[in-house]
């Protein structure tokens, strides 16, 4: 009983870590490349040898963060496993081209009553049946099944690339959100210090009797509001950090250090939108996956049609019987079998109809995706144009707001201005700083989104984004 319990406990482990045996092979004898499928396609990682050890003591750049996300985010493992499943299904389809061999051994014990003078009692009988069969011709059923499985494997590989690009985009967005919140916190701290100076100036003038209590209270209120805003941004930054770490496949409470970003603006758009949409039609991995699914569905139609036609098989059998009840004998037969399906309740008809409808469905899904891709590229293109123009406008606004605040604060401290003008200029400056940060964030995200919409969001493209390298490299 104890042995049985141990076997039950070890059964799941043996299923996960199955070793080669007489009954199955743990390699890839049919060349499906199931064992060599990359967990992450090479064009998406900086290290050509795969996932490298992370030095957590170093500040992480955008390229480091995206590499870690690809190596540790469970989504990449999921699509990799799905691709390996489909590769194994290709092997199952290819195995139909090989013969099958089955050996059946049976034994029985008999007791004769009354006893026989010529046979032992009890008597033991053994029989062995060895049967080999090979499908000679099936009107293309096996070929269609192999083609369908091969196309589905191509679709799984393209889906893997699509998921990798989605993980990259989400990680890039989260990275820039953290950088933007860091910049926003710095701006909030600057605004808070400016409000403190205004409050101190108003308080000094009030103490000197040249300002009213209202000036002091207004400056104090503005100071408190900016302190509250700084506290809120600190909380937002912590949440953004957790989201980024989570996308990297790590616990959200893990602290990571990011390299300082130069807060650059991505380059402008070189190609026109029509060229980008055409490029997306050739590069988008989800569209390539959809095209492969269409071809797989078309192959399934041929397989369903061939499955309803006759098959020709070659069979070889050897039967051996030996025992005390029977005289030992052996018989070997070789023959050809023609199987002709005459009537199956119209099931083949509906299987073919289902396969044809599935092909139509895949075609419609492909066409819908092609339209969606054109919209994705168009939207991302326009968003990037708007974001780049917003960066230029926000820089002008920030320069004007800084000059206005310096003038207003100087006039107030000199005793020729009022607190309202000073606080208004101070608020306008804080708003301009936040708008500049948001404009640069939108531009960086829009650039990465456009690359993902086209299907070119890989390691080489990431290297062109701000923050991908340590400043000075």
N, C-alpha and C positions, 0 to 999 in steps of 0.2 A: 504493500500500500504506500509506504514511504517513497519507494522508487517511482511509482506512478505520479505522486505529487510533484517530485522533482522534475519529471519529464514535462508535466503540464506547465510548471513555472518556466522551464527553459524553452518551451515551444515558440513563444513570440520572438525570443532572441535568435533562435535558429532560423526563423522565417526571414528576419531582417538580414542576417549574416549567413545566408546559405552558401555552402561550399560546393565545389564541383563534385559530382558523384557519377555513378553508373547511369543514372536516369536523366541527367541534364548537365549542360556545360555552362560554366560560369564566365566564359569569354564571349567572343562575338564571331562565331564560326561562319555566319552568313554575311558578314561585312556590312552591317547596318550602322556602324560607327557609334553604337550606343555607349561604348566605353570611352569614346574620345570627344564626346560633345563638350564644349567648353562651358563652364558654369557662367562665365561672363565673356562675351565676345571681346577679342583682343583690342579692337579699336576704341573701346570705352574705358580702358584702364591705362594709367601712366606706366605701370610696371608690366612689361611684356610677359613676365613669368607668373603673373597672377597676383593674388592678394599678398602684399608684403606686411611685415610686422610694423605696427604703428608705434611711433615714439611719442608718447603722451606728454613728454616734457617739453616738446617743441610746439610753438604756436602753429596752428593749422591754417593753411591757405584754402581757397575754394577748391583747388584741384585735390588737395588732401581730403577734404570733407566729402567730395563726390566719390572718390575712390573707396573710402571707408563705408559709405552708404551702399555702394554696389557690392562690397564684400560681405556686409553684415545685415543688410535689410532682407527680411524673410521673403519679400516679393520676388527677388532675384532667384532665391532657392526654389520657390514654387514653380516658376516658369521653366527653370532648368530641369526640375523633376518631370514636368509635363512633357518637355521635349524628349527626355529619355524614355518616357512611357510610349510616346509615339514612335520612337526609333525601334523599340522592342516590338511594337505592333507591325512594323515593316518586316522584322524578322519572322514574325508569325505568318505573314502573307507569303514570304519567300519560302518558308518551310513546306508549302504545298507542292513545290517542285521536287521534293525529295521523297523517296519511298518510306513507307512505314513498316516496322517489323514488330510483331508482338509474339511473345512466348507465354503460353499458358500451361501451367503445371497443376495437376490435380491428383489427389490420393484419397483412397477410401479403404476402410477396413470392414470386412464382412464376417459374420458368424453364421455357419450353416447348422440347421437343425432339421432332420437328423444329420449327423456328421457324414462327410463323404470320404470314401476310402482313397480317392485320388487327390484331394485338395486339403491343404492345411486348414486348421480351425483354431483360432480365427485366421483369416487370410487377408493379406495386404496387396492392393492393386495400385499401380502408378501409371498415369497417362501424361504425355507431353505433346503439346500442339504448337508448332512454330509456323506462323503465317506472315508472309511478306506481300505487300501490295504496292502498286505504283500506278498513278493516274497518267495514262498515255495522252488523252485528248479530252478537252472540256469546252471547246468552242471559245476559248479566250477568257474564261472565268478567272483563272489564277492570274493571268497577265493584268486584267483589269483591277483585281484586288491589290496587286503589288503596286500598280500605278497610283491607285487611290491612297494607299498607305504612304507612298513616297511623297505625294503632294501634301498630305497632311503633316508629314514630317517637315517639309519645307515651310508650311504654314506655322508649325510650332516654333521653328527657328526664327521666323520673322516676328511672331508674337513675342518671343523672348527679347528681341531687339526693341520692339515697341515698349515693352514693360520697362526695360532698362532705361530708355529715354524718358519715360514718365517718372521713374525714380530720380533720374538726374535732374529733371525740371523741378520736381517738388523740393529736392535738396537745395538747388540753386536759389529758388524762391525763399526757402527758409533761411538760407545763409544771408541773403541780402536783407531779409527782414531783421535778422539779428544786427547786421551792420548798420541798418537804418535806425534801429532803436538805440544802438550805441551812440550814433551821431545825434539822435534826438535827445538823448540824455545829456550829452555834452552841451547842446544848445539850451536845454532847459536849465542846466546849472549856470550857464552864462546869463540867461535871462533872470534867474533867481538872484545872482550876484548884482546885476544891474538894478533890480528892484530893491535890493538891500541898500545899495548906494543912494537911490532916490529916497528911500525911507529915512536914511540917516541924514540926507540933506534937508528933507522936509522937517525932520525932528529938530535939527540944529537951528533952522530958521524959526521954528516955533518957539524953541527955548530962547532965541534972541529977540522974540517978540515981533518979528517981521512977517510971520505967516500965521494963518488961522488954524484952529484945531482941525478944521475940515481937510486942509492940505495934508496934515500928518495922518489922519485916519484914512484918507484915500490912498496915500502911499503905502500905509501899513496893510490895507486890504489887498492892494495889487501884489505886494510882497507875499502875503499868505496864499493868494491864489496861485502864484507861480511856484511856491513851495509844494502845494498840493499837486500841481501838474507834474513837477519833478518826481514826486513819490509815485504817481500813477505810471509814469513812463518807466520807472525802475521795475515795477511789477510786470509791466508789459514786456520788458526786456527779459525778465526771468522766464516768462511763459514762452517767448520766442526761442530762448536757449533750449528749453525742454523739448520744444517741437523739432528743432534741428537735430538734437542728440537722438531723439526717437526715430527720426528718418534715417539716421546713421546706423540704426539697428542696435542701439544701446539704451540702457535705462535712462528715463527722462531726468533723473536727479543727478546724473553724472556731470561733473564740471569739466568743460573743455576750454582751452584757450585758443582764440582765433587770432591770426596775424592781423595787424592793423592794415586797413584798406586805404588806398589813396583817394577813394571816393570819386574815381574817374567816371567819365561818361562814355558809353560804348560808341564806336564809330557809326557814322551815318550809313544809310542804305545805298548800296552800289547799284544793284539790279532793280529793274522795274517789277511791278507786282505780277505781270503776266509771266515773266521769266521764272519768278519764284514759284508760282502755281504749277507751271510745267515741270519744274525741278521736283516739286513735292510729289507729283504723280509718278515720278521715277524712283524716288528715294524713301517715301514714307513706308516704314516696315509694316504697319497695319494694313495698308493697301496691298502690299506684296503678299501678306498672309491671306487677305480676302481673295486675291487672284488665285492663289494655290488652292484655297477651299473650293473655288468654282471648278477648277480642273479635277479635283478629287471627286466632286459631286458628279461631274460628267463621266468619270471612270466608273463610278458606282452604278450609273445607268447601264453601262456595258456589262458590268458584273452581274447585275440583276437579270439582264436579258440572257446571258450565257448560263446562269444558274438553272434556268428552266429548260435547257436543252440536254440531249443525251450526253453521257460520259462513257469513255472507254478506259478500262483498267486492266492491268496485268497482275495476276495473283500466283503466288507460290506458297504451297503448304506442305508440312511434314507432320504426320501424326504417329506417335509411338505409344504403344501400350505394353505393359509388362506387369506380371504379378502372379501370385499363386492361383488366382481364379481363372486367368486367361493365359493362353499361350502368347509368348512375346511376338509382336508383329509391328511392322513399320510400313507406312504408306506415304508416298510423295506425289503431289499433284501440281500441275502447271496448267494455267488456263487464262483465257481472256473473258472479261465480263463487260457486257454492254448494258448500261442502265438507261432506260428510256422512260422518262416521266410522262405518263399518259393523262392523268387528271389529279390535280391537287386542290380542288375546291376553289379555283380561280385565285388562289393566293399569289402565284407568280405574277398575274396581271396587276394586282394591287401593289406588289412590291416594286414593279417597274414604274407604275404611276407615282408611287411615293418617291422613288429615286429621281424621276423627272421633275416632280414638284420641288424637291430639295434643291435640285440644280437651279430651277427658276428662283428659288428663295435666295440662294447664294449670289446669283447674278444681281438681283434687286439690292441685296445688302452691299455688294461691291459698288454699284452705281450710287447708292445713297452715301456710302463712305467717300466716294470720289467727289461728290458735291460738297460734303461736309469738309473735306480737306481744302477745297478751294475757298470755302468760307473761313476756315481756320487761318489760312495764309493771309487772306484779305484783311481779316480783323486784326491779326497780329501785326501786319504791315502798317495799317493805319494807326494802331495803338503806339507803335514805335515812332512813327512820324510825329504824332501828337506829343509823345513823351519827350522827344528830342527838342521840339519847339518849346515845350514847357520848361525844360532845363534852361534854355537861353533866356526866356522871359523871367524865370525865378531868379537867375543870377543878377539880372538888371534890377529886379525888385529888391533883392537883398542889399545890393550896393546903395540904392537910394534910401532904404530904410536905415542902414547904418549911418549914413550921412545926416539924415533927418534927426536921428536920436542924439547924435553928438551935438548938433546945433541946439536942440531943445534942452538937453541936460545942461549944456554950457550956459544957455540963457537963464535957466532956472537958478543954477548955483551963483550966477552973477547978479541975481536979484531983478532981472528985467523980464523974466518969463513967468508963466504960471504952471502949477502942478498938473493941470489937466492936459496941457500940450505935452508935457514931459511924459506922463503916463501913456498917453495915446501913441507917442513916438516909440516908447518902450514896448508897448503891446504890438505895434506894427512890426517892429524889428523881430520880436519873438515869433510872430506868425510867419514872417518872411523866411526866417531860418528853417522853420518846420516845413514850409512849402518847398524850399530848395532841396531839403533832404528827401521829401516825398517824391519830388520830380526826378531826382537821380535814381531813387529806388525804382520808380515806375519804368525808367528808361532801361535799367539793367534787366529787370524782369521781362520787359517787352522784347529785348534783344534775344534772351534765352527762349522765350515763348515762340518767337518767329523761327528760330533754329529748330525747335522741336516740331513746329507745324510743317516745316519743309522736310524734316527727317534727317537733319545733319547735326543733331546735338550729340557730339562725340567728344572724346578727350581733346582732339586738336582744336575743336571749336571752343571748348571750355578754357583753353589756354589763352584765348583772345579776350576773355571777359575780365573786367576789373576784379582784382582780388585773387586771381588764379595763381599768382606768383607772389613770393615774398618781396616787399618793396625793396628796390635796388637790384633785383635780379634782371 
